[in-house]
Amino acid sequence: TDPFNSTNFPEPTRPPVYTFREDIPLINQLAGVHRLLKAPHKLDDCALQLSHNGTYLDLESSLAEQRDELEGFQPDDTGSRGKKHSIILRTQLTVRVHACIERLYNSNGRDLRRALFSLKQIFQDDKDLVHEFVMAEGLTCLIKVGEEADQNYQNYILRALGQIMLYVDGMNGVISHPETIQWLYSLVGSKFRLVVKTSLKLLLVFVEYSESNAPLLIEAITSVDTKKSSKPWFNTMEILQEKDGVDTELLVYAMTLINKTLAALPDQDSFYDMVDRLEEQDMETVSQRHLGRKGTDLDLVEQLNIYETNLLHEDGDNSQPPPSGCRDRRRSSLGVLDKQRGL
């Protein structure tokens, strides 16, 4: 079966009735279900999924041993069943994932376009697929395909990554895969607006997910820009310097990413290291130009003011309260922080 077919409309639409024994492992009853449905799947590749909650049943166990998974599936005490649910015979997750990855690696043209376009939907339809995809090095596949693709294909991959990052397993996979963050940051330097916008939004999602992600983002940025013999945050500063013209939305996203990253850094050393990299690329001049320009977008003004207030706060200026979410790093000595890390 095609791994990129949507699971929204499982076939057949009117499932036949099959009577399961509750005391026998499902693996011993699978062949009977397979014969009844005349399914095209290989028997060894089959899995059973509940239609009402998407749960995959353990084939090595009996239904009686998985009664908790069937909550809401069976008739209630009154005998009223309400909406009818089904058990779906489908290809195992691992088999589907490997088929997806193989298709992505070996397709081109219209077939690749269709596969990439479908990715977001299949992850949305089946959350368990995300975990298997990450474990099978699917992120490596996406990045490899994305590096060689045009902007339309990159947009499809970014949509799929956005869906992956909605799930804990997916985000943990991204956290453990520096190449994904490096690729996202490299796309901030793209000439195509939608690619840049989506990449910035996903990097914001990444940084906001956990404070510990901010240093990972800086490592990724440093890696990408060092390879280009550029200073860290070069791609972001290019946006703020309006090298490709004025784009208010991108300016706001870029400045917000800088502020969110600064706010999440654990100590003053890392804070000032990042600020130094920005100031070396005329951040102060850029900020003053935007703030002094008549008609500057209010959201951008807010983000620029947050940046300036953050700096004043870290420098010990107590005349203004720190921005919301700003750490009070001055209260923590580096010795204490190092001791905490060593626990």
Secondary structure as GFF3:
##gff-version 3
##sequence-region A 1 343
A	DSSP	three_ten_helix	26	28	.	.	.	ID=ss1
A	DSSP	alpha_helix	30	37	.	.	.	ID=ss2
A	DSSP	three_ten_helix	43	45	.	.	.	ID=ss3
A	DSSP	beta_strand	46	50	.	.	.	ID=ss4
A	DSSP	three_ten_helix	64	70	.	.	.	ID=ss5
A	DSSP	beta_strand	87	91	.	.	.	ID=ss6
A	DSSP	alpha_helix	93	106	.	.	.	ID=ss7
A	DSSP	alpha_helix	109	125	.	.	.	ID=ss8
A	DSSP	alpha_helix	127	135	.	.	.	ID=ss9
A	DSSP	alpha_helix	138	147	.	.	.	ID=ss10
A	DSSP	alpha_helix	151	164	.	.	.	ID=ss11
A	DSSP	alpha_helix	168	175	.	.	.	ID=ss12
A	DSSP	alpha_helix	178	187	.	.	.	ID=ss13
A	DSSP	alpha_helix	193	209	.	.	.	ID=ss14
A	DSSP	alpha_helix	213	227	.	.	.	ID=ss15
A	DSSP	alpha_helix	234	240	.	.	.	ID=ss16
A	DSSP	alpha_helix	248	264	.	.	.	ID=ss17
A	DSSP	alpha_helix	268	279	.	.	.	ID=ss18
A	DSSP	alpha_helix	283	292	.	.	.	ID=ss19
A	DSSP	alpha_helix	298	314	.	.	.	ID=ss20
A	DSSP	three_ten_helix	329	331	.	.	.	ID=ss21
A	DSSP	alpha_helix	334	341	.	.	.	ID=ss22
###
